[in-house]
Amino acid sequence: MDLHPSLVPLAFLVGTWRGEGVGGYEGLDGFHYGQEITFAADGRPALGYVSHTWWADEPRDGREPGSPLATETGFWRVQPGEDAAPVVEVTLAHPFGIAEIYVGSVTGTRIELDHNVLIRTATARDVTRSIRLYGIVEGGDLAYAIDMEAGAKPMQSHLSARLTRVGSADA
């Protein structure tokens, strides 16, 4: 693995992860989705990140199992914070007109991205803020949860998934 020294706190993420999750939001029926995330190191001081999701429920509202849902791409990096504690900075872009910057902390194999700046185009969804929690859980899987504030509704649970490593940590 060609991991930049600054990324050592995120080394546990490197590779490809695949699994399933659940989603929902006030006013939106719950759903199941499949997902693949890849964290890639290339020697530079940022991990490349790509996530693809697809419909994993019964056919509904014109969606068939396997049909694409969301994609996001971006970069994860680590900077020294107060008392040299690592600070994680994440930039993400979504094809539906939203770009996000998260700042958070990493402790062992737990990442809390709790500061979020979001910008959107005039035609993008009315998302105003989100927070994310990632971590390695029992069995070595990667689990995460995303809470979102959108459509003048309060912050609430939106997505969560459990993913298993399918690609080499040398990705």
N, C-alpha and C positions, 0 to 999 in steps of 0.2 A: 504494500500500500504506500502510495506517495503522499503521505500526510504531512502538511506543514506543521511545525512545532506548536504554533498557536492553537491548533485544532485538537490537540490531545484530549481536552475535556469532552469533545464530541466524537471521539474515535468509535465509541460503541454504536453510533448511528450508521456508519459507513456500510454500504451494501444495498441490496434490494429487499424490500419487505412487501409481503402480500397477505391480504386477509379480507375480512368483512367487517362492516360497521352498521350502525343504526343512526338514523337522522330524524329530525322533526323540528317543529317550531310552532309557536302559537298561531293557529289558523292554517296550519299545514299538516296533512295526514302524515303519520310516521311512515318510514320506509327503511329498507335494507339496501346496502350498496356494497360492491366489491371495490377494492383499492389496491394499487401498487404504488409504492414510494421508492425512489432511488436517491440515496445520498452518495455523491461521488467526490473523491479527493483526487486532485491532479497536481499537487505540489504547491499550489497557490494558497494564500491564507483565507480561503473560503471554501466551504463544501457546496458543490452544485446540488440542487434539489429539484426533483420533478415528481409530481403526484398526478395520477389519473384515477378517476372513479367511474364506475358503471353501475347501472341498475341491476339489482340482485333480487328483486321482488317479483311477484306475479305481474302479468301485464296490467297496466293501469295508466289512464290519462295519455294514451298513445305511446307509452314506454313499454318496451319489450326487454326481457332479461338480456343483459349484455350490452344494451344501448348506452352510449357514453353519457356521463353526467358532467362533472367538473374536472378541470385541469388547473393546476397552479405550478408555477416554476419560479425559481429564485435562488438565493444564496444564504448560507448560514455562516457566520463568523464569530470569533471570540475575541474580546478585548479585555485588558485588565481593568478591573473596577476598584472601588474603595478597598483598602486592605489587601490588594492584589487578588481579590475574589474574581473569578471569571464572569464576565458579562456576555450574554449571547445576544447577537444582533441578527435579525432575519429580515430579508426583503423578499416579498412575494408579488407576483403579477398574475392576474386572472384574466382570461379572454373576454369576460363580460364587462370590462371597463373599470376594474378596481385594482389598485396597487396598495400594498400594506407594508408597514415597517413595524416590527416587533422588537422589543428589548426586554430581556429577562435574565434569569439566573440559571446556572447549572450546578447541581449538587449531586455528585456521584452519577447515577444514570437517570436523574430526574431533571427535567427542564421546564421551568415556569416562564411563559412569555406573557407577562401581565401588563406591559405598557405597549399601547398600539396607536399608531397614526395611520389613518386610512384616507386615501384620496380616490375620487371616482369621477368618471365622465358624466356628462349631463344625462346620458341614457342608461347609466348603470343602475343596478339594484340599490335600494335605499338602505344600505348597510352603513352604520355609523361607528361601530367599534366591535372588536372581538378580543378574546383572550384564549390562550392555548396552554395545555399541559401535556407533556410527553414523558414517557418513562418506560424502562424495562421492567416487566412484571414477571411473576413466577413462570418458570419454563423458558425464560429468555425471550419472550415475545415483546414487541414494541406496542404499547397502548397509548392512546391519546384521547383527549376530549377538547372540544371547541365550544365555547360559549359565545353568543353573538347578540348584539343589540341592533335591531333593524326595524324599519317601518314604524317608527315611533313607539315600539314595544321595548320593555325593559330587557336588560341582559338576561339571557336564559340559555339553557343547554340547547345545542344545535346538532352536533355530530360527535360520535365516539366510535372508535374501532380498536381492534386487536389484530396485529399483523405479525406474521412469522417471517423470519429471514429466509429468503430463497436464493439470494445471490451472495457471492463471496464477500467477506469483509475487505477484500483487496480490490473492490470495485473502484 
